[in-house]
Amino acid sequence: MTHLVSSPKRQRGFTLLELLVVLVIIGIMLGAVSFGTMQSSRQQLQTDAQRIALLMQLVREEAIVRNSPTAFEANQNGYYFLIRNENKWERINDVEMLREREFVRSPMKLSMTPAVRSGAGLRIVFGREPVDKPFVLDLSVGEDHVAIKADGIGHFVVE
């Protein structure tokens, strides 16, 4: 019976340099991914406008369902929704989707065609009827600008 004498195997691992190279590559990849997922200021404004357009459609339907006028009201920092109860406007608090919100970027410059102003902000009123007056709501921050166009029959388009 012969015994083979084997030399001890050398344990293999990563060198410090190899680990540093891997960490640098992972860091570059994470930076590229996070940079790609960050919205530009224009995209943030576009996202705000799309959310507002959808919420306007919802509050318009609330006016018809509740048989009471509703409104979108905004200032340079944020916006909220109102309902007309008896002879006064009250904020809508019983629908979570219509809670008060802040703009992602502010101060926001708001203008509307045809022009309607209420105090320090802007108010758009939706009646109980299925047809309202068409309007264009312009939102801008710095050089970025988007518009929400309403056709008066419940369609809101962001451009």
Phi, psi and omega in degrees: 000121181252138177257128176274129178266120179254146178282147180300136180286141179279127179284135183252138178211185179268142176279163179300322179296318179297318178297319179296320179297317179297316179297321178295317179297316178298318179298318179295317180295316178297320178298318179294319180293313181292325177294322180290330181273345178289132179279142174288167180298325177294318179293323177297317178295318178298317179297315176302314182296320179294320177297315180298317180300316179294320179291326176296320178298318179295314183291329175296317178293326176299320179299318181290315182293317182277351182057042180210139180301143175236167182211151170257128178230135183219152170231191186291345183255333184187191183209163179204176184235145184236158171228145181270113176246121185056247182246020182220154178271133178231147178292143177279115182246349185266001176237111185303321181298334184260025178290165177294139181225155174258150175291147177298319177240135177214162005284140181265133175264125183243136172214154184223144175237121354293149186293133175216127179231151177219105180063232183271358184231203181235137180231131175243121183259134175250126182275181181282343182280154180287353180239128177240177177282136176294152178206166173232123178254118179261132176240132179212144174223118183060234181273349183275141185211135171222162179228141173252119180254128178247132183269356178094348179243019173105004178259129180237127182237133178261127180235000000 
